[in-house]
Amino acid sequence: MVVDLAPRQFAVVQVWDAGEGEPDGCVAAWGVVYEDGRTQVSSADGVSRFVLGSPERATWWFGRAEGVTARIVWLAGPDRVVTA
């Protein structure tokens, strides 16, 4: 039951051109999305927090700077749960 009800976790990764066509990037935020689609996102520096309608909205927030794109990277699924 716990695995079935657990929210999915993801990172928001920003990517930009570091020069000479070489990409660079960073984890800009961490988020969770619940079964109903409600999404909570916290910036990696802990300064900003958002409640959004979907994880994809986070890519808009973190991809607004010129030359920066943002994408969602999902963390491992519930089949990797370890119990203590």
N, C-alpha and C positions, 0 to 999 in steps of 0.2 A: 504494500500500500504506500509506503513512504517513497519508494522509487517512482511509482506511478504518479504521485501527486507533487513531486519535487519540481520547482521551476527550472527552466533551462538557463544555463549560464553562458555568457559570451563576453568577448572583448571587442572594443571598437578600436581598430587599428588605422592610424593615419599614415599615408604614404605620400611622398613628394620626390621630385627629381633633385638629387644631390649634386648634379653636374655631370656633364658628359654622358647623359642618358642613364646614369646609375641611380636606382631608386634607394631611398632611405625611408625609415619609418619608426613608429613608436606605438606602444599601447597608450591610447588617449583616455580610455574609460573602460569600466567594467559594468556589466549589466545582468539582470535576470528578467526573464519573461515568464509570466504565469499562464495557466491554461486558458484564461479568458482573453489573453493578448496584452493585458496591462503590463507595462515594462518600466522597470526602475533602473536608472543609469547613474553612476557616480564617476566623475572625472578621476583619472588616475592620481591626480594631485590632491584629491579630496575637497577641492574648492567648490565644485558645482555638482548639483544633484537634480535629476529630472524624473518626472513621471510622464511617460509617453504612451501613445496608443499602440505602438509597435516597435520592435527593435530597429527596423529600417529608418524610423524617424531619427534615431541617434546618428546615423550616417550623415543626415542633413546637418545636424548641429555641429558635428566635428569635421565636416568636409567643406565648410563655408569659406575658409581662407583661400586666397588665390594660390593656385598651384598645388593645393592639397586635396587628396581624395580620401575618403574614409570607407572602410568595409567592416562587415561583421565577421568575426571568427568564433565559431561555436566551440565550447569546451567539450571534452569527452562526454559521451552519453551515459545514461544511467547504468549501462552494462559494466561500467568500470568502477562502480561503487565498492568501497572497501569498508568492512565493519571492524570495529576494534573490540 
